[in-house]
Amino acid sequence: MKITLLVIGKTDKEFVKKGIEEYQKRLVHYIPFELKIIPDLKSTKNLSEAQQKQKEGDLILGKIEASDCLILLDENGKEYSSAAFSNYLEKKMISGIKNLVFVIGGPYGFSEEVYKKAQGKVSLSKMTFSHQMIRMIFVEQLYRAMTIIKGEPYHHV
Ligand SMILES: C[S@@+](CC[C@H](N)C(=O)[O-])C[C@H]1O[C@@H](n2cnc3c(N)ncnc32)[C@H](O)[C@@H]1O
């Protein structure tokens, strides 16, 4: 199984970029992983919040293949401990899914169409993170989950 993390707009904060690179480098030792960026619309067009959300939603759905398992990162989704999340990932890995796609919404979240198409929603806490910060936090959690699956000490030290 491959994991894709789909995000809106490039990572513009240098410290976030560095953090993602660090954990992405570690993660790919365990599982194929790709960070896919959908170009940011705001810089090119003067869109209202609703229009931006709608257009970003269309772009997100345009990147999803019929066989993909689409999971949204959403503060109203299901919360997991890191151990429970590793269990969730392991189940996906043995279920025959080829591409597990996690999506981080833009600054205004997801359109209704994206919510309708998604097969699940994962929350990383009840707090709201910026669409930039959450990338780094989530890649670390993916790495943590893989070390738990492999029985390695990272989670316990
Ligand atoms: C600034 S937030 C958008 C907040 C927006 N008000 C909403 O309704 O979703 C940008 C994106 O970061 C992700 N995000 C932020 N906080 C999160 C959390 N606690 N758990 C999971 N994802 C989160 C979501 O993908 C969200 O679409």
The ligand as an SDF file (V2000), in Angstrom:
LIG
                    3D

 27 29  0  0  0  0  0  0  0  0999 V2000
   -7.3700   25.8540    9.1210 C   0  0  0  0  0  0  0  0  0  0  0  0
   -8.0480   24.2730    8.9700 S   0  0  0  0  0  0  0  0  0  0  0  0
   -9.6680   24.6130    8.3260 C   0  0  0  0  0  0  0  0  0  0  0  0
  -10.6330   24.9810    9.3800 C   0  0  0  0  0  0  0  0  0  0  0  0
  -12.0180   25.1340    8.8240 C   0  0  0  0  0  0  0  0  0  0  0  0
  -12.7290   26.0740    9.6500 N   0  0  0  0  0  0  0  0  0  0  0  0
  -12.8170   23.8310    8.7750 C   0  0  0  0  0  0  0  0  0  0  0  0
  -14.0130   23.9070    8.9390 O   0  0  0  0  0  0  0  0  0  0  0  0
  -12.2700   22.7350    8.5370 O   0  0  0  0  0  0  0  0  0  0  0  0
   -7.2900   23.6210    7.5420 C   0  0  0  0  0  0  0  0  0  0  0  0
   -7.2730   22.1220    7.4390 C   0  0  0  0  0  0  0  0  0  0  0  0
   -6.3710   21.6010    8.4090 O   0  0  0  0  0  0  0  0  0  0  0  0
   -6.8030   20.3150    8.8220 C   0  0  0  0  0  0  0  0  0  0  0  0
   -6.9650   20.3460   10.2860 N   0  0  0  0  0  0  0  0  0  0  0  0
   -6.8690   21.4170   11.1170 C   0  0  0  0  0  0  0  0  0  0  0  0
   -7.0440   21.0510   12.3840 N   0  0  0  0  0  0  0  0  0  0  0  0
   -7.2260   19.6990   12.3930 C   0  0  0  0  0  0  0  0  0  0  0  0
   -7.4270   18.7090   13.4160 C   0  0  0  0  0  0  0  0  0  0  0  0
   -7.4990   19.0190   14.6930 N   0  0  0  0  0  0  0  0  0  0  0  0
   -7.5580   17.4260   13.0250 N   0  0  0  0  0  0  0  0  0  0  0  0
   -7.4870   17.0670   11.7410 C   0  0  0  0  0  0  0  0  0  0  0  0
   -7.3100   17.9440   10.7290 N   0  0  0  0  0  0  0  0  0  0  0  0
   -7.1720   19.2440   11.0430 C   0  0  0  0  0  0  0  0  0  0  0  0
   -8.0950   20.0120    8.0950 C   0  0  0  0  0  0  0  0  0  0  0  0
   -7.8060   19.2130    6.9750 O   0  0  0  0  0  0  0  0  0  0  0  0
   -8.5820   21.3810    7.6700 C   0  0  0  0  0  0  0  0  0  0  0  0
   -9.3790   21.3160    6.5130 O   0  0  0  0  0  0  0  0  0  0  0  0
  1  2  1  0
  2  3  1  0
  2 10  1  0
  3  4  1  0
  4  5  1  0
  5  6  1  0
  5  7  1  0
  7  8  2  0
  7  9  1  0
 10 11  1  0
 11 12  1  0
 11 26  1  0
 12 13  1  0
 13 14  1  0
 13 24  1  0
 14 15  1  0
 14 23  1  0
 15 16  2  0
 16 17  1  0
 17 18  1  0
 17 23  2  0
 18 19  1  0
 18 20  2  0
 20 21  1  0
 21 22  2  0
 22 23  1  0
 24 25  1  0
 24 26  1  0
 26 27  1  0
M  CHG  2   2   1   9  -1
M  END
$$$$
